[in-house]
Amino acid sequence: MSTETDPYIVFGLPKTASFEQIRMKYKQLAKQHHPDKWSKLDSHSEEFRYHEEEFKKITVAYHLLEQEYSQGSGSGFAGFRFSNKNANGTTDAGVPGNRTKEEWNTIWKKMEDLLTKKNILGHLSTLFKAAVEEVRSSSVTQHHFTVPITLEEIQNHKKKKIRLFLKDDSEPFYVTFPCDNYPTYETAVVKNGSVLQVILHMKALPHELYEVDEIIDGELDLFHVIHLTLYDYFQGKTLEWKHIDGRNIEVDIPPLCGKPQGHLWEKKEGYGLLGKGALYITLEWEMPSQNAWVHLKQMDQENFLGALNKLFKNDPGS
């Protein structure tokens, strides 16, 4: 049983948080603790079990709040909802943040029990499917393959032909698949008189600008981190680059923007992969390196130190 059963406490967010804030926090923590990231560790090690438990905890919390904000109209876990009576005796059914500690405990326990049965450590794309389709004929065998793919191939609707091998079979077979079917593609192949059900799991390769959302199944959101030095933070900076779909993106960061690291600076709807989803732009900054500092002009160094001194003293004029 998790030590915290109020999902707002799990995420460290106030009960007034929007679902967008909850969603961003979940993705951030899920990427940090996802079992795939720690697969090289011994599954019995203390460190692996820590990330395993954290991943389980935030996943339960996310789906509880997801149902809170869906007003009980969705499927899956909506049956665990409660209705709360307010001071005047009326019912606030489905209002986020109105749960008592006892209600959260009850719901959380049911969620944990269900997710344990469903194997929480599996990929979320398979974990929360409504049903698992059984193979209808004994002559059909199912085979899974992981295929590396670039974001440009997805965005540009490319088709790829790949060569695949079965275990203990030296004869290859070929499959052509559309990259814009990301993240999975299923087809049937006849080989040596047998029908193979082939499932390709497309894995996005690292990109110089973007990271694609692979945490929540079916979403095509992109994430971009703007790295600023503290000098950029004090002086401000305008950045411009070309999106993978060819559109120009311009982001203006004013001097002393006052935002903490990891802050969602801007969300661009329609800038996800294939025009679906959104592009989330966050800020990170760091002290200038010694080499960068040496190459700054003396006036820039003085301006930088002056701004730093004002900020340190909490000068209202800063």
N, C-alpha and C positions, 0 to 999 in steps of 0.2 A: 504494500500500500504506500503510495507516495506521501511524503510529509506535507505537501501543500495540495489542497483540493479545490481552492478557489483559483480558477484559471487566470483571473486578472493578476493575482499575486505571482503565479508561475511566470507570467510574461513581464512582471514589474510595471504594469500599466494601470492607470486610474480607471475607475468604472465608467468614466465619461469618454474613454478612448473610442475612436471611430473604428469600424471594422477594417478600414484600410490600414490603420496603424497596427491593429492586431495581426493582419495578414502579413505586413512587412516584417513585424517582429518574429512571427513564426518562421518565415522563410530564412531570416537571418540565423535563427537558432538551429533550425533544421539542417542547414548547410554545415553548421559548426559541429553538430553531433550525429549526423547521419551515419549509420553503420558502414556504408560503403567507404567512407572517408577513413575509417579505422580498421579496415578489413585486414591490414597487414599485422595487426596486433593479435596476440593469443586471445582467443575468444573467452578464455577463463581468467584473463588478467584483470586486475583491479581497474586499470585505466579503461579497458574495453567495456567492462560492466558499468562503469560510471557513465560513459557516453551512451551506452545502450539504455540505461535508466532515464537519462536526461531526454533522449530522443522520444522515448515512450511517453514521458510526462508532458512534453510540449505538444505532442501529437494529440493526446487525449484532450488537453486544454484547448487546442485550436478547434477541434471538431465540436466540443461543447459550445464554444462561443459562436461557431459557425451556425449551429442550430438555434442559438439564442437570437441571432440577427436575421435568421430566415423566417422567424415568426411561426415555426413549426410546419411550414408548408412543404418542406423538402422531404426526401426519403432518408433511409438509413437510420439515424439515431434520433429522429424527431420524437419517437415514442417515449423518450426519457424526460420530456419537458414537464414542468410544474406550473401551476398558476399561483400567484402571490396576492394576498389581500392587503390593500393599503389601509391608511388610517380611517378612511370613511367607509370601509367595508366593501368597496368595489374591487374588482379583480384586474390586476395588471398582468395578463397572460402574455408571456413572451417578451417582456420589457427587459433589455439587457441590464445586468448589474443588480437585479432585484432579488437574487437568490440569498437565502440564509445559509449559514455555515453547514447546518444539518442537511439541507437540500443538496448543496454542492457535494457533500460527503457521499450521499446516496447515489447521485448521478455519476460521480467519478468512479465509484466502485463498480457500477454496472458497465461503464465504458471500459474500464481496465479489464474486467472479466471478458467482455466481448472481444477486445483487441488481442488479448492473450490467446484466445481460441483461434483468432484469425491470423496469428503469427505477425505481431507488430513489426518484427525485424525484416519482413519481406519488403519489396518495393511498394511504395504507396499506390503505384499504378495498378498493382494486382490486389493489394490489401483491401481496398474499398470498392471493388467491383461488386455489383449486386449479385452476380452468380458466376460460377465457373462452368463454361460449356464443356460437356463431356464429349470425348471422341465417340462418334456414333458407330464406327465399324472397327473391328479388331485388325483389319487390314491397313488402317490408317495410323501412322505413327507421327508424333509431334516432335519437332526439333527447333531449338532456339539458337539464334546466332546474334552476336553483338557486332555491329557494323559502324566503324568510325565515319563521321561525315562532317563537313564544314558548314558553318552558318550560311555562307554564300551559296552553297549547293542547295540548301533548303529554300533560301529566299528566291533563287533564280529558277526554281522548279526543275532542277536537273534530274535526269534519269541515269542511273548507274547500273552497270552489269558487273556482277561479282561472281567469283568462283568459290564454291563451298565444298567442304569435305565432311563426310560422316566418320565417326569413330570406327576404326578397324576396316575402313574402306578407302582404298587408294584412288578409286575412280571419282573425279570431281563431278559436280553438276553446277549449272549456271542459273542465276536468278537476276532478272532485271526489275528494278523497283524505282518508283518515283520518290525523290528526296522530300518533296513537299508533303508526303504522308507522315512525316515525323510526328511522334517518336517511334511508332511501330508500323510494320507492314506484314500482312499475312497473305500467303499464297499456297497453292497445292502443286506439287511436282511429282511426276511419275518417274520412278527409277527402278529398273530391273523388275518391272511388273508390280511394284508396291507404290502406294500413294503416300507421299510425305507431306505432312502439314508443316510448312516452313514459316517460322515467326522471326522476323528481323527486328532487333531492338537497335534503333539508331542512337549512337552516342555522339553528342556534339563535341568536336575537337576544340581545344583552347583557342580563343580569339583574342586579337590584340586590343580590342576595345570592349567587347561585350561578354557577358556570361548569360547563358540562357537558363530559364527556370526549368529544372528537372525534378523539382520536389513535389509539386502538385500536378497530377496527371491532367493532360489536355490543355494546359496553359502555355502560351507562347510569349510570355513576358521576357524582356531583356533587361539586364542590369549593367550600368556603367558607373565606375568610380572615378571621380575627378580628384587627382592628387595635387594638392597645393603645398608649397612651402609656407612657413609662417610669414615670409616676406610677401608672398602672393596674397596671403590672408589680410595683411595690413594695407597693401597697396591696391588690392582688387585685381581682377583678371577677367578677360573675355576669351572664351575658347570657342573654336569653330572646327567642325569636322564633317565629313561626308558619311551619312548613314549607309548601311548595307543595301538599302533600296534606292540609293542615289540622291536622296533629299539632303539638303544642307541643314545642319543643326548648329545653333549658336546659343551659348550659355554665358550670361553675364553675372559674375560674382562681384558685388560691390565691396569696397574696402570695409574691413571690420564688420562683416555680415552678421556676426554674433551667433552663428549656428554651431552646435557641437559636432564633433566628429561622428561620422556615420549618419548624419541628418539627411533625410530625403529632401533634396534641394528642389527637384522638379520631377513631375510625372507627365510624360507625353503620351497621350492616348493615341492608339493607332500606329505606334512606332515599334510594336513588337514584331516578331517574325511573321512574314507573309501579311503584314498589316494588321495582324490580330494581336490582342493584348496591348501592353503598354511598355514604354521605356522608362525605367526608374533610374534617376541620376542622383548619386549621393556624393558627399564631400568627405575627403580625408586630407589631413595636412601633417607636415612634419617640419622640424627645424632644418634650415639649409645646411647642406654638407659643408665641411671645411673647405673643400675645393671650390664650391659655389660661392662661399663667403669671400674667399680671397679674390675672386674675379669680379666682385661687385665694386662699383665705383664708390669712392669715399663718401660722397653725398648720399648715395643709396644706403650705405652702411649706417650713417648717422640718422637718416630718416627711419630706418628699421629699428634702431635702438631707441630712438625717441618714441616711436609708436608703442614699442614694447614696454617702455617705462610708464607711459600714460595708462596702458592697459593694466599694468601691475598695480599702479596706485588707484585704479578705479576712477580715474579722472573723468568727470561728466563730459568734458570736451573731447574725449577720445571716441 
